[in-house]
Amino acid sequence: MSLDNRSIAILIAPRGTEEPEFVKPKEALEQAGARVTAISLESGTAQTNNNDLDPGGSYPIDRTFTEVSADDFDALVIPGGSVGSDKLRGSEDAVRFVRDFFEAGKPVGAVCHAPWVLVEAGVLKGRTVTSFPSVRTDIENAGGRWIDEEVVVDDGLVTSRTPDDLPAFCAKLIEEFAEGRHAAQARSV
């Protein structure tokens, strides 16, 4: 499947995003032809982590939340990592940006702890998702249905549990992003 002429936003926290959950989806989307823009809370570079504690690499931040709108993109990826996801869900700008994708019916992918950002955005009511197991209660308290599968697709929302699930996650991202808008995506907002 081709994502030629598709513009994809991928979030990265200044510190704490899980490196493979940022790098692997970004690479897969670019190989499918998409233009991928790294968006964060501040400009400069972002330091990733591996296994939430070990330092990862540094990656350039293309834009900040104050410089972009969901209107600028066709789809969104939210990598996990408990530290990075917590930083993103604590930002009103990041939460608003995520919510805007749902309101517009645009596809979104979230892996590992990233559904915390979806919980904060108030977009999980009535949705079926997966995540890192420790996020389950937060998802259920937000009105979502949590299941333990490597990848779950619910009307344009793609979720996975851990870096081990990235091959399936990336394949479904490309599929859902190629389909484009999903009118039902806005049902939980």
C-alpha positions in Angstrom: 0.0 0.0 0.0 1.2 3.5 -0.8 1.0 6.5 1.4 2.3 8.9 -1.3 1.1 12.5 -0.7 0.1 11.6 2.9 1.3 13.8 5.7 1.6 12.1 9.0 2.3 13.6 12.4 4.3 11.6 15.0 4.6 12.8 18.5 7.8 12.7 20.6 8.3 13.9 24.1 11.4 16.0 24.9 12.6 13.0 27.0 11.1 9.6 27.6 9.5 8.4 24.3 10.3 4.7 23.8 12.8 4.7 20.9 11.6 1.7 18.9 8.0 2.9 19.2 9.1 6.2 17.5 11.7 4.9 15.0 9.9 1.8 13.6 6.6 3.4 12.8 8.3 6.5 11.3 10.5 4.3 9.1 7.6 2.1 8.0 5.4 5.1 7.1 8.3 6.8 5.2 9.0 3.6 3.3 5.3 3.6 2.3 5.8 7.1 0.9 4.4 9.3 3.6 5.9 12.6 4.8 6.4 12.2 8.5 6.7 15.2 10.8 8.0 14.9 14.4 6.0 17.1 16.8 6.8 17.9 20.4 6.3 20.3 23.3 9.5 22.2 22.5 11.9 22.7 19.6 15.4 21.2 19.3 16.0 17.5 19.7 14.3 14.8 21.8 16.1 12.1 23.8 14.4 8.7 23.6 14.5 5.9 26.0 14.7 2.1 25.8 12.8 0.1 28.3 11.8 3.4 29.9 15.1 3.8 31.8 18.0 3.2 29.4 19.0 6.2 27.2 18.2 6.0 23.5 19.1 8.2 20.7 18.4 11.9 20.0 16.0 12.9 17.2 15.2 16.2 15.7 11.9 17.8 16.4 10.4 19.3 13.2 7.6 21.4 14.8 6.0 22.2 18.1 2.3 21.9 19.0 2.0 25.7 18.8 3.2 25.6 15.2 0.8 23.0 13.8 -2.8 22.0 13.5 -4.5 18.6 12.9 -5.7 20.2 9.6 -2.0 20.0 8.5 -2.0 16.2 8.6 -3.8 13.1 7.3 -3.1 10.9 10.3 -1.3 10.7 13.7 1.0 8.3 15.5 1.5 8.4 19.3 4.5 6.3 20.4 4.6 5.1 24.0 7.0 5.0 26.9 5.6 5.7 30.3 7.7 8.9 30.8 7.0 10.3 27.4 3.3 9.5 27.4 2.9 11.1 30.8 4.6 14.3 29.6 2.4 14.4 26.5 -0.9 13.8 28.4 0.1 16.7 30.8 0.2 19.2 27.9 -3.1 20.9 27.0 -1.6 21.6 23.5 -0.8 18.0 22.9 -4.2 16.7 24.2 -6.1 19.3 22.1 -4.0 18.3 19.0 -4.9 14.6 19.5 -8.6 15.3 20.1 -8.7 17.3 16.9 -7.7 14.2 14.9 -10.6 12.3 16.3 -13.1 15.2 15.7 -12.0 15.3 12.1 -12.3 11.5 11.7 -8.6 11.1 10.9 -6.8 7.8 11.7 -4.7 7.6 14.8 -2.2 5.0 16.0 -1.1 4.6 19.7 1.2 2.0 21.2 2.2 0.9 24.7 1.5 3.7 27.2 0.3 6.2 24.5 -3.4 5.4 25.2 -2.9 7.6 28.4 -2.9 10.5 26.0 -6.2 9.2 24.5 -7.6 8.9 28.0 -6.7 12.5 28.7 -8.2 13.6 25.3 -11.5 11.9 26.3 -11.7 9.9 23.0 -12.0 6.3 24.3 -15.6 6.0 25.4 -17.1 3.0 23.5 -13.8 2.1 21.8 -12.0 -1.2 21.8 -8.3 -0.9 22.3 -5.1 -2.5 23.7 -2.1 -1.1 25.4 0.7 -1.9 27.8 -1.2 -3.9 30.5 -0.8 -1.4 33.3 -2.8 1.2 31.3 -5.9 -1.2 31.2 -7.7 0.3 34.2 -7.2 3.9 32.9 -8.7 2.8 29.6 -11.7 1.1 31.2 -12.3 4.0 33.6 -12.4 6.3 30.5 -15.2 4.1 29.0 -13.0 2.0 26.7 -12.9 -1.8 26.3 -9.4 -3.2 26.8 -8.4 -6.5 25.2 -5.0 -8.3 25.2 -4.1 -8.6 21.5 -1.0 -7.6 19.5 -2.9 -5.0 17.5 -6.5 -3.8 17.7 -8.2 -1.7 15.0 -11.4 0.2 15.9 -12.7 2.5 13.1 -9.4 4.2 12.3 -7.8 3.8 15.8 -4.9 1.4 15.8 -3.4 0.3 19.1 -0.7 -2.2 20.2 0.8 -3.3 23.5 4.6 -3.2 23.4 7.6 -2.9 21.0 7.3 -6.7 20.3 4.0 -5.8 18.5 5.5 -3.2 16.2 5.5 -5.3 13.0 1.8 -5.8 13.3 1.2 -2.3 14.5 3.1 -0.7 11.6 1.3 -2.9 9.0 -2.1 -1.9 10.3 -1.0 1.8 10.5 -0.2 1.8 6.8 -3.5 0.0 6.0 -5.7 2.4 8.1 -3.8 5.5 7.0 -4.2 4.5 3.3 -8.0 4.2 3.9 -8.0 7.8 5.0 -10.8 9.4 7.1 -13.1 7.2 9.2 -16.4 8.9 9.9 -16.9 6.7 13.0 -13.6 8.0 14.5 -15.5 11.0 15.9 -18.1 8.9 17.7 -16.4 8.9 21.1 -15.5 12.6 21.2 
